[in-house]
Amino acid sequence: MKRYGFIGYGNMGRALVLSLLRDRSLAPDHVTVFNRTSDSLSELSELFPDVVLSTSPSEVARASDVLFLCTDTSAVGDVMEEISRDLDGNTHVVTINSGIAIGTLEALHAGPVSKVIPTMIMTSGHGFTLIAHGSRVPPLLQEDLEALFQRSSKVKLVAEGCLNDSTDLTSCAPGLMAMMMEAFSESGARSCGLPLEEVREIVLETMLGTALTLATGNDNTLGLMDKVATRGGITEKGLKVLEMELPAIFDRMFEATRTARGGQALPIGETSG
Ligand SMILES: NC(=O)c1ccc[n+]([C@@H]2O[C@H](COP(=O)([O-])OP(=O)(O)OC[C@H]3O[C@@H](n4cnc5c(N)ncnc54)[C@H](OP(=O)(O)O)[C@@H]3O)[C@@H](O)[C@H]2O)c1
């Protein structure tokens, strides 16, 4: 049975480790975790006492067949330097930083390297995990890594060159969609005079129902709009405004994220912020 290590237990590291343990994709006694500050790890050891909490990145590296780097992009260079003598040539190194190029890690590690971009919503068993493999990852290791995420999410293999911009649709999207819901709620509260908290609840329930209805496959987005908006009715008037305004807003949003990334994965030490 493979041993899995995680260096970095921030928001995404935590979501990743807890999701994979909860859906039993990982066995607790085969997991080692290190975080620079230990405070955040007490919840993990309470939930999964058999998980090994490590005192150094080097210890995790030595204890892992598959090693996930889950720190800030800016810390990856230092972490790789620190563990360079502890990494076995066969260890499968996996970065969750879209800002780190696979090639950059391959220059620092002689073994297989993959990039996995998970999403915060994998804790709900939904969302897409994007995966790109370096040229040294043999088919069996590719399959194992992809299988690891298949319970908690849908898995999409993407060429590394396309991966960065695709994260807008996967790992960034929950934040972007939450913003859309918030703007919808705040405007709705102003318009109908209900308290904002009540409107947020209504919007959440409606968004959930809309997503579930679409997920049945009986209707697509265009079909649902058509069904809800009776000709000459009120919904149609609202849709017309959105049709005029939203495409330009989303084009600007994608342009801003692409510009922020600089279009490329960055060399270690640089960060797109
Ligand atoms: N958030 C998402 O939805 C998401 C999705 C996909 C990918 N990612 C990627 O995941 C990475 C981490 O994101 P996050 O949201 O988890 O950020 P975060 O909550 O800020 O966590 C950052 C992690 O990096 C560690 N760290 C920071 N500087 C360090 C250093 N100098 N040495 C050692 N450890 C250091 C932190 O340790 P301490 O707790 O000790 O500070 C913490 O574990 C980012 O590259 C991000 O692009 C995030």
The ligand as a Gaussian input file, in Angstrom:
#p B3LYP/6-31G(d) Opt

LIG

0 1
 N       -7.427000      27.696000      -2.110000
 C       -7.791000      27.025000      -3.207000
 O       -8.994000      26.900000      -3.543000
 C       -6.732000      26.359000      -4.062000
 C       -7.135000      25.495000      -5.089000
 C       -6.135000      24.873000      -5.870000
 C       -4.807000      25.147000      -5.641000
 N       -4.472000      26.019000      -4.651000
 C       -3.045000      26.319000      -4.453000
 O       -2.658000      25.809000      -3.197000
 C       -1.597000      26.598000      -2.662000
 C       -1.932000      26.904000      -1.209000
 O       -3.167000      27.605000      -1.192000
 P       -4.056000      27.713000       0.132000
 O       -5.353000      28.271000      -0.287000
 O       -3.998000      26.434000       0.887000
 O       -3.229000      28.837000       0.912000
 P       -3.158000      29.082000       2.494000
 O       -4.428000      28.703000       3.150000
 O       -2.649000      30.465000       2.655000
 O       -2.037000      28.047000       2.985000
 C       -0.683000      28.251000       2.670000
 C        0.104000      27.068000       3.182000
 O        1.497000      27.294000       2.841000
 C        2.265000      27.205000       4.053000
 N        3.408000      28.115000       3.921000
 C        3.389000      29.409000       3.532000
 N        4.636000      29.908000       3.513000
 C        5.463000      28.904000       3.923000
 C        6.851000      28.787000       4.093000
 N        7.674000      29.815000       3.845000
 N        7.357000      27.587000       4.507000
 C        6.519000      26.532000       4.758000
 N        5.177000      26.573000       4.595000
 C        4.672000      27.747000       4.176000
 C        1.325000      27.642000       5.165000
 O        1.809000      27.224000       6.408000
 P        1.299000      27.969000       7.761000
 O       -0.104000      27.465000       8.016000
 O        2.258000      27.527000       8.788000
 O        1.335000      29.449000       7.474000
 C        0.055000      26.905000       4.712000
 O        0.147000      25.525000       4.997000
 C       -1.512000      27.865000      -3.543000
 O       -0.427000      27.749000      -4.421000
 C       -2.772000      27.825000      -4.341000
 O       -2.642000      28.352000      -5.640000
 C       -5.380000      26.609000      -3.844000

